[in-house]
Amino acid sequence: MSKKKTHLLGFVQHGVNSHATGMWRNPTDKIGYHFSRPDYWQHMGRTMERGLFDAMFIADELAPYNTYEGSSDATVKYAVQCPTHEPSTIVPIIAAATKNLGIGVTMSTMFVHPYSMCRLLSSLDHLSAGRVAWNIVSSYSQSEWDAHGHENMTPRNERYDRMDEYIKLCCELWDSWEPDAVIADKESGVYADPSKVKVIDHNGKFFKCKGRHFCEPSPQGRPVFWQAGSSPRGRDFAAENAEAIFAVHPGVERMQEYAADLKQRVAKFERPEGSVKLIYGIQTVVAATREEAQAKYERIVSCIPLEGAVAWMSGHFGLDFSKMDLDENVKNLEVPGIQGLFESIIYAKDPKGELPVTVREAAMIYAQGMGMPVLIGTAEDIVDKMEFFMDEGGADGFMLAATYTPGCFEEFVDHVVPELQRRGRYRTSYAGPTLRENLLQD
Ligand SMILES: Cc1cc2nc3c(=O)[nH]c(=O)nc-3n(C[C@H](O)[C@H](O)[C@H](O)COP(=O)(O)O)c2cc1C
């Protein structure tokens, strides 16, 4: 039996820093580019496409974190995922520079009505000729709620109840145009057959909607659904709806537990095995020698400002770590923010989570790349580890967190991709023009 081939995504943000705090200080970051300009995004897209990545994954949040010391000062001061510009604006720019690369965009369901969300995503799927994915989130951070005028954040379970209805309404809208509704007969003057374009009349617990979807069917019909919920409700939502699920686990033991849990949940929703791709976050630092790679890694770590790191961790987990001593141990508890990423810290030192992790250690691990395994070494070393995570940890693919851009992706494409291909663990051409086809490719 041939070995499973990996899928790859480049994990970034429309901002100065993405997921490695202090990245902007690195002398090898964005040489000759500015993150807010089209040439940067087009180069990033072309690089990932040269490496036959399934997609670029654009993460997002809606406002600067304000958990640390009850303020967003440290977020602004240390560029903790700030500034971050609106993610959907760069999708057509990247699409115009590429042919096959998918573009996954994070859009929160919380402050946008499903009707408008569908219209936006259909438009992007048209403009990219069927290469758009939607990373479905519900705004886990208090700062996002404050910025949108809400004093209290809706608790996690209710956010998922609302998201369940949200996605069902979106699907009704996307499916409301029959495939042959557009006739475009110039002779008769009939553009579309109204009997084949359903009027949606939704009156639910959270949403009302009456009207027809405003876009004709896009190449993929619906965007590819991505999700990264990791609480039990989050995992169920992902197992029911997602076509790719993203998770961060520091080691193979936690990956195994996660993969087994998810398999059961996918079966519960009667979805066929293989219909949901399991994508793990990793960071890679590749060089011709191990010594060189280690030196690069140390340079990345030296750019991380400790206070910025603690502020980021506070923002993601919804806990103000300024109230703790830096040498105090972090306790395993349920957090209001991103539960799954919190666990990546608790289990960072050992798979049982028994070795204590201090606030200082947790912050530095987290600020490097959200607790993802960091693979440092030659291309062979890195591929050894990737194969291990695929064969033993259940990975169908990896999202590569940026360390410095575009350099880290250029180096990965030039050195690691050929090694993956040499071992028969990676595609040598795209399966087709749409993202869904490429994601489903074995
Ligand atoms: C790898 C990964 C990437 C994520 N990216 C985002 C993001 O870009 N924006 C966002 O608002 N939430 C993001 N999240 C958060 C989740 O999608 C989810 O909303 C959050 O984890 C709360 O749900 P949970 O408690 O079920 O995990 C991410 C989570 C993970 C694990």
The ligand as a Gaussian input file, in Angstrom:
#p B3LYP/6-31G(d) Opt

LIG

0 1
 C       -4.881000      26.210000      14.886000
 C       -5.943000      27.149000      15.317000
 C       -6.147000      28.312000      14.602000
 C       -7.144000      29.212000      14.977000
 N       -7.299000      30.369000      14.275000
 C       -8.241000      31.257000      14.689000
 C       -8.383000      32.511000      14.039000
 O       -7.664000      32.820000      13.103000
 N       -9.321000      33.365000      14.499000
 C      -10.157000      33.072000      15.546000
 O      -10.992000      33.898000      15.907000
 N      -10.044000      31.877000      16.181000
 C       -9.094000      30.991000      15.788000
 N       -8.972000      29.822000      16.449000
 C       -9.930000      29.548000      17.513000
 C      -10.969000      28.504000      17.202000
 O      -11.339000      28.345000      15.910000
 C      -12.181000      28.545000      18.135000
 O      -13.029000      29.595000      17.829000
 C      -11.741000      28.705000      19.512000
 O      -10.816000      27.705000      19.703000
 C      -12.865000      28.597000      20.515000
 O      -13.478000      27.362000      20.378000
 P      -13.044000      26.117000      21.228000
 O      -13.173000      26.527000      22.649000
 O      -14.002000      25.056000      20.818000
 O      -11.642000      25.786000      20.885000
 C       -7.962000      28.924000      16.098000
 C       -7.760000      27.747000      16.815000
 C       -6.749000      26.858000      16.441000
 C       -6.572000      25.611000      17.218000

